[in-house]
Amino acid sequence: MTGMLVISHAGHDKNRMYFVIGNDGEFVMLCDGKYRKLSNPKRKNIKHVTPVKNAPSEILQLAGEEGSYTDEGIKRAIKTYAREHKGDTHLEENNVKG
């Protein structure tokens, strides 16, 4: 899942979009570049996130290459995706798998 946009669907951050920077067994490490930075990623159970299935690779590349992601790049990727989808980062049938 590393390098994908996901939406949280459980917890106090429900409906917030994140970028996956790594996996740790049953958990993923999430950043949004603003509240959760690379220096302090959120560790979340993989069952509590849903991948965004239609995120173009051009948007994902804004975050940087694996291993060299930047907070600014992650923030830009999330913002660009939200803008292209009219600011909608909530779970919807056409936006996510599942």
C-alpha positions as CSV (number, residue, x, y, z in Angstrom):
1,M,0.0,0.0,0.0
2,T,3.0,2.3,0.3
3,G,2.6,5.3,-2.0
4,M,-1.2,5.3,-2.1
5,L,-3.8,7.8,-1.0
6,V,-6.2,6.3,1.6
7,I,-9.2,7.5,3.6
8,S,-9.6,6.8,7.3
9,H,-13.0,5.3,8.1
10,A,-12.6,4.7,11.8
11,G,-11.5,6.8,14.8
12,H,-11.4,10.5,15.5
13,D,-9.8,11.2,12.1
14,K,-12.7,9.5,10.2
15,N,-13.0,10.7,6.6
16,R,-9.6,12.3,6.5
17,M,-7.3,11.6,3.6
18,Y,-3.7,10.4,4.1
19,F,-0.8,9.2,2.1
20,V,0.7,5.8,3.0
21,I,4.5,6.1,3.6
22,G,5.0,2.5,4.9
23,N,3.7,-0.8,6.3
24,D,4.3,-2.4,9.6
25,G,2.6,-5.8,9.6
26,E,-1.2,-5.1,10.1
27,F,-0.6,-1.4,10.3
28,V,0.2,1.4,7.9
29,M,2.1,4.6,8.5
30,L,0.1,7.6,7.4
31,C,1.0,11.2,6.7
32,D,-0.9,14.2,5.5
33,G,2.0,16.7,5.4
34,K,0.1,19.1,7.6
35,Y,-1.1,17.6,10.9
36,R,0.7,14.3,10.6
37,K,4.2,14.9,9.2
38,L,6.9,12.5,8.2
39,S,8.6,13.1,11.5
40,N,5.5,11.8,13.3
41,P,3.4,9.5,11.1
42,K,0.1,8.1,12.3
43,R,0.1,4.3,12.8
44,K,-3.3,2.9,11.9
45,N,-4.7,-0.5,11.5
46,I,-5.0,-1.4,7.8
47,K,-8.6,-2.5,8.4
48,H,-9.5,1.1,9.2
49,V,-8.4,2.7,6.0
50,T,-9.8,2.4,2.4
51,P,-7.5,3.0,-0.6
52,V,-8.5,5.7,-3.1
53,K,-8.8,3.7,-6.3
54,N,-8.9,6.4,-9.0
55,A,-5.9,8.6,-7.9
56,P,-3.9,9.3,-11.0
57,S,-0.2,8.4,-10.9
58,E,0.7,12.0,-11.7
59,I,-0.9,13.1,-8.4
60,L,0.9,10.3,-6.4
61,Q,4.2,11.4,-7.9
62,L,3.8,14.8,-6.4
63,A,4.6,13.3,-3.0
64,G,8.0,12.2,-4.3
65,E,9.7,8.8,-4.8
66,E,9.4,6.1,-2.3
67,G,12.0,6.7,0.4
68,S,12.3,10.4,-0.4
69,Y,8.8,11.7,0.3
70,T,8.4,15.2,1.5
71,D,5.7,16.8,3.7
72,E,5.2,19.5,1.1
73,G,4.9,16.9,-1.7
74,I,2.4,14.8,0.3
75,K,0.3,17.9,1.2
76,R,0.4,19.0,-2.5
77,A,-0.7,15.5,-3.7
78,I,-3.7,15.4,-1.2
79,K,-4.7,19.0,-2.1
80,T,-4.5,18.3,-5.8
81,Y,-6.6,15.2,-5.6
82,A,-9.2,17.0,-3.5
83,R,-9.3,19.9,-5.8
84,E,-9.8,17.7,-8.9
85,H,-12.6,15.9,-7.1
86,K,-14.3,19.1,-5.9
87,G,-12.8,19.0,-2.4
88,D,-14.4,15.7,-1.7
89,T,-12.2,13.5,0.5
90,H,-15.1,11.6,2.0
91,L,-15.9,8.0,1.3
92,E,-18.0,7.5,-1.8
93,E,-18.6,4.6,-4.0
94,N,-16.8,6.1,-7.0
95,N,-13.8,7.2,-5.0
96,V,-12.7,4.2,-3.0
97,K,-12.4,0.4,-3.1
98,G,-14.5,-1.6,-0.9
